[in-house]
């Protein structure tokens, strides 16, 4: 079977609570020479409210159709089987622009309607081009950079965005004198599968929950402390998300041992730092009358008999 390439883009009615509610799935299907085999804009009823900004006069890139037109269409469930067949076809590679979001939108749509997940992986041409050029641009800006004629295309119309994604990929391949198959083979690291997306989502959920617990401790004083060994104000001198679970452990110990955790300190307090913190940074803290305390020394204080 001949290889084919599916360029796609998704628009959502809203992304409230971090969940995209799909209202259109646009695609362009090509062969390795970028000959178009099929294309469509699958417009659907999102069965939810639209974010007001999508139709605001202040928004220069409004959705391509009216609310009434979206409402008159069938929902995602009605298009599920043909979309699944389209996306999961053998010898087919999927490409999007900032496609991590779109992979998530497909997952969310399946979950909303209690349907088996559509299993696929999408290459992100945005990341491929950004990395090669050493700068970040949006889809329209990259098309302008390559002098791609988009005068007949409408931004935020899914099918047209898919066409722009295809044309950008074609222009990038031409510039680098390579075929699309070779390009994708060299950029497997710019490919996100549904499986990997789900892993990332669970990690994010966990991190968000832990971060919430840390934030709840800011400025709080424990009424039944274990000891007063950590009496005073404390703050983190390292990126909390670098090890979110370790950060929560430290925050909890500060709280239980008489300390008060602060989001930041301007002076007079203790800054908990990593053991390998540069001496220059330590001296800067001391000049501000802040006391640096390494994580190792912090735990030694807590463990004191």
C-alpha positions in Angstrom: 0.0 0.0 0.0 1.3 3.5 -0.9 2.2 5.8 1.9 0.0 8.8 2.6 0.2 11.9 4.7 -2.7 13.4 6.7 -2.3 17.1 7.6 -5.0 18.1 10.1 -6.2 20.9 12.3 -8.9 21.1 14.9 -11.0 24.0 16.2 -12.8 23.9 19.5 -15.9 25.7 20.9 -14.1 26.2 24.2 -11.3 24.7 26.3 -12.9 25.3 29.7 -11.4 23.2 32.5 -8.6 22.2 30.1 -10.9 20.1 27.9 -11.2 21.0 24.3 -14.7 20.6 22.8 -14.2 19.9 19.1 -16.3 21.8 16.6 -14.4 21.1 13.4 -11.8 18.6 12.1 -10.1 19.8 8.9 -7.7 17.7 6.9 -5.8 17.3 3.7 -4.6 13.9 2.6 -1.6 13.8 0.2 0.9 11.4 -1.3 4.7 11.8 -0.9 4.8 14.4 -3.7 2.1 16.5 -1.9 -0.5 15.7 -4.5 -3.9 16.1 -2.7 -5.9 12.9 -2.5 -8.7 14.2 -0.4 -9.7 17.1 1.9 -12.6 18.2 4.0 -13.8 20.4 6.8 -15.8 18.1 9.1 -17.9 20.6 11.0 -19.8 19.3 14.1 -22.0 20.4 16.9 -19.8 20.7 20.0 -22.9 20.4 22.2 -21.5 23.0 24.6 -21.3 26.8 24.8 -18.8 28.7 22.7 -16.1 30.8 24.3 -17.4 34.4 23.8 -14.0 35.5 22.5 -14.3 33.3 19.4 -17.0 35.5 17.9 -15.8 38.8 19.5 -15.1 41.7 17.1 -11.9 42.1 19.0 -10.8 38.7 17.8 -9.1 39.1 14.4 -9.3 35.3 13.8 -12.8 34.3 14.4 -14.3 30.8 13.7 -15.2 30.2 10.1 -18.8 29.4 10.7 -21.7 30.9 12.7 -22.9 29.4 15.9 -26.2 28.4 14.2 -24.3 26.5 11.5 -22.3 24.6 14.1 -25.5 23.8 16.1 -27.2 22.5 12.9 -24.5 19.8 12.4 -24.2 16.3 13.9 -22.0 15.7 16.9 -18.6 14.1 17.1 -20.1 10.7 17.7 -21.7 10.7 14.3 -18.3 11.3 12.6 -16.3 9.0 14.9 -16.1 6.0 12.7 -15.0 7.7 9.5 -12.5 9.9 11.4 -11.1 6.9 13.1 -10.7 5.1 9.8 -9.1 8.2 8.2 -6.6 8.7 11.0 -5.7 5.1 11.7 -5.3 4.0 8.1 -2.2 1.8 7.5 0.9 3.4 6.1 -0.5 6.9 7.0 1.5 9.5 8.9 -0.3 12.4 10.6 1.1 15.9 10.7 -0.1 19.0 12.4 1.0 22.5 13.5 1.4 22.6 17.3 -0.2 19.2 17.1 0.1 18.3 20.8 -3.0 20.4 21.4 -4.8 18.6 18.5 -3.9 15.1 19.8 -5.4 16.2 23.1 -8.6 17.4 21.4 -9.1 14.0 19.7 -8.6 12.3 23.1 -11.0 14.6 24.8 -13.7 14.1 22.1 -13.5 10.3 22.4 -13.7 10.6 26.2 -16.6 13.0 26.1 -18.7 10.5 24.1 -17.4 7.4 25.9 -15.8 6.0 22.7 -12.6 4.0 22.3 -9.6 6.2 21.8 -8.4 6.8 18.3 -4.9 5.5 18.3 -2.4 7.6 16.4 0.7 9.8 16.7 1.2 13.2 15.1 4.3 14.9 13.9 4.6 18.6 14.8 5.9 20.6 11.8 5.9 23.7 14.1 8.5 22.2 16.3 10.5 20.9 13.3 10.6 24.3 11.6 11.2 26.2 14.9 14.1 24.0 15.8 15.7 24.3 12.3 15.3 28.1 12.2 16.1 28.8 15.9 12.9 30.9 16.4 9.2 30.4 17.0 6.5 31.7 14.7 2.8 30.9 14.2 1.4 29.1 11.2 0.5 32.3 9.3 3.9 33.9 10.0 5.8 30.8 8.8 3.7 30.7 5.6 4.6 34.4 5.1 8.2 33.6 5.7 8.2 31.1 2.8 6.1 33.4 0.6 3.2 30.9 0.6 0.1 32.3 -1.0 -2.7 32.1 1.6 -5.0 34.7 0.1 -7.7 32.2 -0.6 -7.4 30.6 2.8 -9.1 31.5 6.0 -7.3 31.3 9.3 -9.2 29.1 11.9 -11.1 27.3 9.3 -9.8 23.8 10.0 -9.4 22.6 6.4 -7.6 25.8 5.4 -5.3 25.6 8.4 -4.6 22.0 7.3 -3.8 23.2 3.8 -1.4 25.8 5.2 0.3 23.1 7.3 0.7 21.0 4.2 2.1 23.9 2.2 4.5 24.9 5.0 5.8 21.3 5.1 6.2 21.2 1.4 8.1 24.5 1.4 10.4 23.3 4.2 11.1 20.1 2.4 12.0 22.0 -0.8 14.2 24.4 1.1 16.1 21.4 2.7 16.1 19.3 -0.5 14.4 16.4 1.2 11.3 14.3 0.9 8.6 14.3 3.5 9.3 10.7 4.5 13.0 11.5 5.1 12.0 14.6 7.0 9.7 12.7 9.3 12.2 9.9 9.8 14.8 12.4 10.9 12.4 14.1 13.3 10.8 11.2 15.3 11.4 13.2 18.4 8.8 15.7 17.2 6.1 13.1 17.2 3.5 12.7 20.0 1.4 9.6 20.3 -1.9 9.3 22.2 -0.2 7.0 24.6 2.5 9.5 25.4 -0.1 12.3 25.6 -2.0 10.4 28.2 1.2 9.9 30.2 2.0 13.6 30.0 -1.6 14.4 31.1 -1.4 12.2 34.1 1.9 13.8 35.1 0.5 17.2 34.7 -2.6 16.3 36.8 -0.4 15.0 39.6 1.8 18.0 39.5 -1.1 20.4 39.6 -2.6 18.6 42.6 0.7 18.7 44.4 1.2 22.3 43.5 -2.2 23.1 45.0 -1.2 21.5 48.2 2.0 23.6 48.4 0.1 26.8 47.7 -2.3 26.0 50.5 0.6 26.0 52.9 1.8 29.5 51.9 1.5 31.9 54.9 0.0 29.2 57.1 1.1 28.5 60.7 0.7 25.1 62.2 -1.3 25.1 65.5 0.1 21.8 66.6 3.7 21.8 65.6 6.0 18.8 66.1 8.9 21.1 67.0 9.9 24.7 66.6 13.2 23.9 64.9 12.2 25.7 61.7 10.6 28.8 63.3 10.7 31.7 61.0 10.0 32.5 57.3 11.1 30.1 54.5 11.0 30.2 50.8 12.2 28.0 47.9 15.4 29.0 46.2 14.9 26.5 43.4 12.3 25.7 40.8 9.5 23.9 42.7 8.4 21.9 39.6 11.9 20.5 39.1 10.9 17.9 41.8 7.3 18.7 42.8 7.0 15.8 45.3 10.3 16.7 47.0 9.0 20.3 47.2 5.8 19.3 48.9 7.7 17.2 51.4 9.9 20.2 52.3 6.9 22.5 52.5 5.1 20.1 54.8 8.1 19.8 57.1 8.5 23.6 57.3 4.9 23.8 58.3 5.0 21.0 60.9 8.2 22.2 62.5 7.1 25.8 63.2 8.1 27.6 60.1 6.0 29.7 57.7 6.3 29.1 54.0 6.4 32.2 51.8 6.2 32.6 48.0 9.1 34.9 48.2 11.3 36.8 50.7 12.8 40.2 50.2 14.9 40.1 53.5 15.1 38.3 56.8 14.3 34.7 56.2 15.6 31.4 55.1 16.0 30.3 51.4 16.1 26.6 50.9 18.5 25.9 48.1 19.9 22.9 46.2 23.1 21.4 47.4 25.0 22.4 44.3 23.8 26.1 44.2 26.5 28.3 42.9 28.5 30.3 45.4 27.7 33.6 43.6 23.9 33.0 44.1 24.5 32.3 47.8 26.4 35.5 48.3 23.6 37.5 46.6 21.2 36.1 49.1 23.4 37.0 52.1 23.7 40.6 50.8 19.9 40.7 51.1 20.0 39.5 54.7 18.6 36.1 53.6 19.9 32.9 55.1 20.7 30.1 52.6 20.0 26.6 53.7 20.8 23.6 51.6 18.3 20.8 51.2 20.8 18.4 52.9 21.2 20.7 55.9 17.5 21.3 56.0 16.9 17.5 56.5 19.6 17.3 59.1 17.8 19.9 61.2 14.5 18.1 60.9 16.2 14.8 61.9 17.9 16.2 65.0 17.3 14.2 68.1 
